[in-house]
């Protein structure tokens, strides 16, 4: 339920892309590792690489997790690494003594975004990263993003920057998670007020930034989600040990055009796939288990939240994915049934802390 957008104030960032050789300083964020997860989207990945090269500050590492294990992606990453080394030079050694900024991490098979972010954060952690800035391949970072995030890092350990949508308008993200129901609050206020931030109890791996001590306390992102709700739960867990915030500063723009339904001309309900629909429902089983582990599970309210989630997916099918109604309803039903199995799995354990 975290995919509604709000569109206003169009901003054009095309001029910021592809500025190879743009002047950059070392990152004001200590040992900042950008963790990118990609799968079969080389054109989008190329645009992300161009935007990283246009940053006004150089990250300590860029870890590229390739779920396709593609020769094409491997070549792209090598060229990107060569360009980054020429532009910024080498960096502080990691735990292995390597001074290359770009680290390529191909996976043996498609482990989904959840597995990709889990392995990517693990890799960056092992290299010695202090901060983790995570993102998919279908975004572009804005040139001053690191500086914008850096001003919040002295006081906060989890920071979610604001985003622009594909068309350049503001992207409304549901930062307020209603834990008893297990759903994002669709009417949480969009305005940030004079402070420029709001406290949140969720996260989005589309540009989320978090500190090493958070990973040590709550563990790695859970790869078992495969896709969907993994970042929500990671933010929920982070809220148990700190006060995560979402800030008004724009740091990233979506680069993939997704079909959507305008709601009153302000917010949008985006198109999705049957695979997403299945995992949206199935992974509520994992969500419930984490709530149980932390004393936040309320069976009746959570069941209501599951019903509301299913209704939303049916509305999405009718409004923007009508051609998939038959298969989509099957995916929703199967995910719902499988979520019940996870609720009663005697072998399930939460991800362990690293320290």
N, C-alpha and C positions, 0 to 999 in steps of 0.2 A: 504493500500500500504506500510505498514511498516514491511514487513516480508522477506526482502532479507538478506541473510547472506554472509559473506566473510570468507573464511577458509584459515588460515595459522598458522604456529607455534604451533603445537599440544602440549598441556600441560596435564599431567596426575595428577589428583587431587584425585584419588581413595584412596590414602594413608591417605588423610585428613579426610575421612569419618568415622563416628562411633567411634571416639576416645573419648568415654565417660570418663569423669574425666579429660579431658585435662585442663591444668592450664589456668585460665582466670582471668583477672582483670576487675574491673568495667569499663563500657563503657566510653571512653573519649568524647562521645557525650551525652550531658545533656538529661536525661529522654528520652532515645531512645526507641520507641515502634516499634517492628517489627509487621506488620499487614499482616497476611497470609489468603488468601481466598482459600478454598478447596471445591471440589465437586466430590464425588465418585472416588477418586484416592488415596486410602489409601497407596498403595505401594510407590507411588511418595512422598506422605506426610511423610512417615517414613524416606525416604532418606533426605528430607529437615530437619526434626527434628534432624537426626544424624549430619547433617552439622552445624546446629545451636549450638548443644552441643560441636562441635569442634572449635567454635569461640575462638579467643584469648582474646576477651573482652566480658563481659556479658551485654546483653541489659537490660534495666530497666523493660520492659514488652514485652511479646509475646502474641498478640491477635490473636486467631485462629477463623476465621469466617467460620462456617460449613453450606454451602448452602444445604447439603443433610439432615442435622439434623439426623445423623446416630449414632446408638449405638456403632458401631465399631469405628467410629472416636472419639466419646466421651471417650471410653476406651483408645484409643491411646493418646489422649490429656492428660488424667489423668496420664498415665504412663510417658509421657514426662514431665509433671509438677513435678512429684515425682523425676525424674532423675535430672531435673534442680535445684530443691531445694536442693538435696543432693550434687550436684556439685558446685553450686554457692552460696547457701544460699538464704535467703529471701532478699528483696530489700526495698528501700524507700517506705513508704506508699503512696498509691494513694489518690485521693480525698475522697474515702470512708473509708480510713484507712486500706485497704487490703495491705498486704506485699507479696502476692504470685506473682511470676513473670509471670506465665502463666494464661491467661484469655480465657475461652472457650465461644464463642458466637454463639450458634446454631440459625439458621434462620427458620422461619415457613415454607418456601418453597424456591425453587431455584429462587433467584433474580438476577442470573447472576453475572459475575465478577464485573460489574459496581455497582450493588446494594451491593455486598459483600464489595467492597472497600469503598463505601460511608458509610455503616454501621460500618465497621471496623475502619475507620478513626474517625468517630463520637464517637465510644466507647473509643478509645484511647485518643481522645480530652477530653472527659468527665472525664477520669481517671487522666488527668493532663499532658499528654505527651507533650514534647517540640519539639521532632523530630519524624517523621513518615517514616519508611522504609518499603515500600509495596512490596509484591511479591505474585505470584501464587504458587500453590503446586508443579509445575513441574520444579523447579529449586533447586539448592544447593548453599548455600553461601560459599565463600572461607574463610579459617580460619582467615586471616588478614584483612577481608573486612571492619570491623568497624574502624580499625586504618587507613586504606587507605582513607576512606570517611572523617574521623575526621579532617584530615589536611586541608580540603577545607571548613569546616563549619564556621571558624571565619570570612570568607569574602563572603560567598555565602549562600543563603537561599534555593536553589533548586539544587540538585546535582544528576546527572545520571552517575553511574559507568558503565564501560565497562563490557562486558560479553564474556564468552566462549560458543561455540555451543556444542551440544550433543557429537560431536566427539573430543572435546578439542581444535578445531581451533577457531580463532577469529570470533566473531559474528559482522557482520557489521549492524549497526542500522542507519536508516535514520533520523538524528537529526535535519535536516533543513526542516522546514515545509513551503511550498509555500502557503501562506495564500490566495491570490486572487483565486488560483485554488483549494485550499482545498486538496492538495496532498503533501506527502513527496517528497523531492528532491532525486531522485534515483541516482544522480551522485555527491552528496555532497562529498567533499574530505574526505578520511578515515584517513589521517595522522593528528596528533594533533599538531605537531610542538613543539618548545622548551617550550612553556607554559604548555604543558600537558593537555590542555582543549580547548574546543570550546564553544562559546555561542550557545544556542539552543532556539527554540520557541515552543517546544513540550515536551512531557514526555512519559515515558513508566512505567507502574505499575509493570513491571518485574524488580524490584530492584531500583526504583526511591526513592529518599530521599528528604523530604521537611520539613521546619520549621513551627512551630505553627502559627507564624504571617502570613504566606501565607494562611493557612486555614481560619484564621480570616478575611482576606481581600477578598478572592475570594469564600469562602464557601466550602462546602463538595463536593467531586466528584459527578457528576450527575448520579443517579441510573437509569434514564429513558433510557439510552443507552442500558442497559442490557449487551451487549458485543460489543466491538469494537468502536474505536474513543473516548471513554470516557477519556482515559489517554492523548490522543493527545490534546483534548480540555482543559483538566486541565492544561497541560503545556502551551498551548496558553494563557489561562487566567493568569497563573503565570507570563508569560513574560510581561504582562501589568503592573505588580507591582514590578518586580525585573528582574535580568538578570540570568536566569537559565543556567547551564553549564553541558556539558557532559565531563567526564574526562577519561584519558587513563588507569587509574588503573582498573585492573580486580577484580571484587568483587563477581561475581556470575557465575554459569554455568547452562545451560539448561540440563534437565535430561530426556526429552521425545524425542524419535526419531520420526521425522516427514518426510514423503516422500517429495522429492524436485526435482527440475530441475536445474542442474548446468548451469550457464550462463557464457560461456567462461572460465570455470574452476575456476572462482573467486567468483562469487556471486550466490545465489540460490533463486529460487522462490518456496516457500513451499506449500505443499498440505493444503487444508482446507475443511470445511464442508458446506453443503447447508445452515445451520443455520447461519454460519459466513457470507456467501455470501449475505444472505438476510440483515443482520444487517450492513454489510459494505455499502450497498446501502441505506437502510432506514435511517440510522443514519446521513447521509449527510444532512438530513432535520434539525436535531438538530444542526449540525455543522453550517449550514447557519444561523440559528436563533441566535447563539452566535456571529457570525460575524456581523449580523445586529445590535445587541445590542451594539457592540463596534465600529461601523462605518467602518467595513472592508469588507462588502459584496459588491461584484462586480458581478451582475447577469450573464453577458455574460461569464466572465472568470470562474466563479464558475460552470456554465453549461458545459463549456469545461472540467473542472476538473472532473465533474461527468461522462462525456462521457469517459474520459481517465481511470477512475476507473473501469467502466463497461468493457471496452476493456481489461484491465489487468485481470479481473476476467474470461473473456472468454478465454484468453490466458492460464491462470492457468488451466482451465477446460481441454483444449486440451492437454496441456503439462504434467500435473501430476494427473489430476482427470478425465480422459477420461470416466471412467465407470459411471460418474454422469452428463454427458453433458445435458441430457434431464431435469432432476430435477434441475440441477444447473442453467440452463438458466431461468427456471421458477422462481427460488429464486431471481436471479438478477433482473428480470423484476418486480416481486412483490415488492421487496425492493425499486426499483426506483419509482414506482407508490406511495408507501406509504410515501416516502420522500417528495413528492410533497404535500401530505396532511399536513405533519408537517409544511411545509413552510407557510401554510395559516391557521394554528390553532390559532384562536383569543384568546385562553385561555393560550397559552404558556408563561411562565416566566422563566428567567434564575435562577439558584441556587442563593439564597441570601447570602451575606457575613454574617459571624457570629458575627462580631463587626463593 
